[in-house]
Amino acid sequence: MTLGRLATLPRIMLAPNGARRSKTDHPALPVTIAEIVEAARTSHAAGAGALHAHVRDMTGAHVLDAGLYGELIAEMARVVPAMPVQITTEAAGRYAPPAQRALLDRLRPEGVSVALAEMLSDGDTTAARRFYHGLAAAGVAVQHILYRPNEVQALAAEIARGTIPRTGLQCLIVLGRHSAGLVSDPADLAEFVTALAGLPEPADWAACAFGPTETACLAAAFAAGGKARVGFENSLWNADGSLARDNAERVAEIAALPGSGCKLAIRHRLRAGEVGNGENPTQVGHTPHSAG
């Protein structure tokens, strides 16, 4: 097993679109492969170290399509070669675990995010074990998506059963997924951090958050020793409540936080107009969103 560039999570990972939002929500939300790559390029300049990618079909719908992911990864290698790609297995109400696992039978990316609750929802722990251990053997970094603190405990239990490898643990803490109005609270992080301490091996972890409190939540993650995933998948707003111009503007704000690990020169590029090229929309959509 030889893990690639995502063996360690970047301090900041870009999540530019997610499975549900569209240009109705924000005209700068990237949908096509070309748009996703351009968002990655400008966000990389702003401080993002990797791309968390969702691809869409011709109608704009979320798809788990190995061919489209292959095209995206190839284009990223051409345009932003320093930025590795993490794909998603998010169900988004469309896919069951066999289809989610099948995607990784056809494609071996550098990294993949997998919601623990989704992958175990069919009760087929034999298939899940084969899936997780196969990815580990292939050197694919798996980031476990965890929506509640008790899912961290469930992860520990599956590691103890041998379903999931105990080494190379990566987690994404999703703050506020089950809150009223999908608004995250930095105070909710503490219970997750306590639960992470109960894992059999230390985990490399990041947080993501919803709504205008995203920046405060990610600042709390940095302060607690974690990392950040940021972008229009989860929030369209800056800390002051203003609508972000584009994904790069969201990345730049997070890169300016203490603990981001970004150089001071990069932190101030937004002010100089060197980061982002979208326009401020006049309306904000309210499409339901998640983290996958």
Secondary structure, 3 states (H helix, E strand, C coil): CCCCHHHCCCCEEECCCCCCCCCCCCCCCCCCHHHHHHHHHHHHHHCCCEEEECEECCCCCEECCHHHHHHHHHHHHHHCCCCCEEEECCCCCCCCHHHHHHHHHHCCCCEEEEEHHHHCCCCCHHHHHHHHHHHHHHCCEEEEEECCHHHHHHHHHHHHHCCCCCCCCEEEEEECCCCHHHCCCHHHHHHHHHHHCCCCCCCEEEEEECHHHHHHHHHHHHHCCCEEEECCCCCCECCCCCECCCHHHHHHHHHCCCCCCCCHHHHCCCCCCCCCCCCCCCCCCCCCCCCC
